[in-house]
Amino acid sequence: MSWPSKSLTNDFTQATALVADANTTTRSVMGAQLRELGVKSIRQVSRASDARKHLEAQTFDIVLCEQNFPQESVTGQDLLDDLRRGGMLPLATIFIMVTSEASYSKVSEAAESMLDCYLLKPFTAARLQERISQARKRKVALQDIYQAVDLQEFERTLQLCLSRFYERGQYHMFAARVGAELLLRLAKFEQAEHLYQDVIAIDNPAWARLGLARVQLEMGQAHKAKPLLEKLVEEEHGYADAYDNLARTLMEMGQFEEALKAHQSATDLTPTSIARLQRHGMLAWYLGDKEKALNLLERARRLGLGSKMFDGQTLALLAMQRFEIDEPKQVRSFLNELQQMADRNPESVRLQRMVQALRVLDACMQQGEPETLQALELLTKAILEPDFDFEAACNLLSVFALLSTRNVVFAEMEGMVRTLGMRFATSMAMAELLVGAAKKHPVMSEILTACNTQVLRLLEQALAPSRNGEPQKTVETLLAQGVASLNAKIIETGWRVLQRYEADIINADELRSKLEPWRQMLGTAYNKPVLGDRNMRQSGGVSLRGMDSPPLQPTLAPSNH
């Protein structure tokens, strides 16, 4: 989304506003009160779903949103949560929740979700104007940071944030939150860790403790993040972002059943969050709980189809389930919906691969084996591409397994399964999810399990020379095996051995120049058990224009592969 960078003032005559409330009279009153403040451009909607569409399509300076919509299950807080996590709200937008409820938990929730304030009904025009003016004052004071973010001048943004925090300038804690988020996105993990710790030493806010755990996860320290997050959810029972990150931590540790429980807690707290329903449903699907998975994914589809928060993988999994129970019309319907998503996002290779996977299943049900194998050949030709990721591998394995139930034989299947197993067996957790994707095919499951064992054996054998005073041989072996398999764990292990024994390796510079491109392409951040779109911003993060994607993006593949 493109957000214009404009100067903020306390003059509201050029401001735009969105009022979302189911009650016609209340909407009219709030509109009139905004006009008294000087706002001329005001859009009014009666449904949270309509508010979502407007907020995804354009930028508003002021949003007044009712907390409860009687005819919908979606609440104003759910809407804000999904928009914030999807990076759809600029920092400069004033978002005020209008509610008849008043409680400490609501105020705490507002602080964590970066809501500007709760406004308790009934309220006067003077009260509304006071709250908007206070919020605008804060936005004006911080606009140098907002504008630097909008211009994607991230180093300048960082300096502004750090200076304001350490000099204890106006709104310095908010500046620290943006600065720490920026450090995390720039993969400056140690600096981010120190900043979060400095914030915790002052005030111990929940967002900083969550941020510290997120940094530890990015540093590969799930064992450190877990107790932090467990304590956080114990103390802050309603903190859904903390449950999201606890689920992520448990997944990285291979504790999938516990991760499913954490997802359940987050979903219970926000039952209409599109992103949470999808992640919860996807994990349930890979763990074999199809009934739970379908319930969650269908709910996500009903709520989110057409939303920018909706993930095409939901349609892919729903179609696979319909294939299992022999419903060709439903498979075709989901394929058409996914094709429409891909048409709206022509640059997305990810969506195109999902479409191709469903075309294989559609051909199997509606055409015949020759057409099916032809479609499958198109799907499989990209398995050695740099951007053929773990999700694409799982989808291909699921397609193989489903076709086997219809006796469709693909001659190269076992070899391709072995290729995928060797490439993506970078941890026990990853290996188990791969097996989950291929559950319907015992032979495939056996191959994938054996691949994980083989990778561990290769690592053990390759490391032996370094223990015997031959680190150069170890690095050269790991480089060769890593390039052959495209396995990130093997490449990363070679890099670490090189770093440790650099002084003892004669051709260290040459090996570094060969390892680095592969390490960047197969970076460990891209080989963690993440379900769904990796480009969705992590729970608990701050929306930063131009950076709402994971750190450590992969680069182009080396040309010698």
Summary of the structure (lengths in Angstrom):
residues: 561
radius of gyration: 25.3
end to end distance: 35.3
largest distance: 80.7
contacts: 1893
relative contact order: 0.07
helix: 65%
strand: 4%
